[in-house]
Amino acid sequence: MAQDTMRLVLIRHGESEWNKENLFTGWADVDLSELGRDEAYNGGVALRDAGFDFDLCYTSYLKRAIHTLNLVLDAMDRDWLPVEKTWKLNERHYGALQGLNKADTAAKYGDEQVKVWRRSFDVRPPALEPGDERDAHNQPAYRDVPADQIPYAECLEDTIARVWPWFQEVVEPQMRAGKRIVIAAHGNSLRALVKQFDGLTPDEILDVNIPTAVPLVYTFDRDFNVVDKQYVGDPEVIAAKIDAVANQGKAKK
């Protein structure tokens, strides 16, 4: 790779147990399904076979992303690489929808309302009540996070507001210093980055679907303009995964 360009790999976690059951997950800390574990490992194989290597790795506080990264690194024989975890890379907080079935919720409120909750740029889903058992304020993982930064619900705009400054402050300087970086995170925290990288409008990002456990490689010039963007893997498999993500929130016919 030319010295005047920088490369970054993004990877969404593999299928989780709640993805499999079509439940809103958000900050609920559920693990990968068996398929998700296979997806993650295969994502690592694809990176290894394509000749990728990394210096630094970043992931969220949620085990489905952490375990995806572990499996990717295992497949690449890079288990020893340094990994930094940050809650700033967590999935968008789905508020009171967390744990509810997407299709059942669509049948109750309508496909359009669920699409608004899932994909609108600036409309938050119904918020959790403080003290709800799902409230991250009471969970050990967030004991060192200022209470006023922990959400009760988020829209994509909120997610961008925590992900993008973190990227600019933490990741961008490392990339400029020549570090090769992989970020393993979630559909919406990665869409937050994609929106900024690609200069998409709030409407354009709504139709962007990121497939599970398929490495997405960005190449930037020194001004952080995107000069290349591509998925690593079988194009037909990737297309099918993107379609599956797009259809998650629809009522069953």
Stockholm file with secondary structure:
# STOCKHOLM 1.0

chainA/1-253         MAQDTMRLVLIRHGESEWNKENLFTGWADVDLSELGRDEAYNGGVALRDAGFDFDLCYTSYLKRAIHTLNLVLDAMDRDWLPVEKTWKLNERHYGALQGLNKADTAAKYGDEQVKVWRRSFDVRPPALEPGDERDAHNQPAYRDVPADQIPYAECLEDTIARVWPWFQEVVEPQMRAGKRIVIAAHGNSLRALVKQFDGLTPDEILDVNIPTAVPLVYTFDRDFNVVDKQYVGDPEVIAAKIDAVANQGKAKK
#=GR chainA/1-253 SS CCTTEEEEEEEECCCBHHHHTTBCCTTCCCCBCHHHHHHHHHHHHHHHHTTCCCSEEEECSSHHHHHHHHHHHHHTTCTTSCEEECGGGSCCCCGGGTTSBHHHHHHHHCHHHHHHHHHCSSCCCCCCCTTCTTCGGGSGGGTTSCGGGSCSCCCHHHHHHHHHHHIIIIIHHHHHTTCCEEEEECHHHHHHHHHHHHTCCHHHHTTCCCCTTCCEEEEEETTCCEEEEEECSCHHHHHHHHHHHHTTTSCCC
#=GC SS_cons         CCTTEEEEEEEECCCBHHHHTTBCCTTCCCCBCHHHHHHHHHHHHHHHHTTCCCSEEEECSSHHHHHHHHHHHHHTTCTTSCEEECGGGSCCCCGGGTTSBHHHHHHHHCHHHHHHHHHCSSCCCCCCCTTCTTCGGGSGGGTTSCGGGSCSCCCHHHHHHHHHHHIIIIIHHHHHTTCCEEEEECHHHHHHHHHHHHTCCHHHHTTCCCCTTCCEEEEEETTCCEEEEEECSCHHHHHHHHHHHHTTTSCCC
//
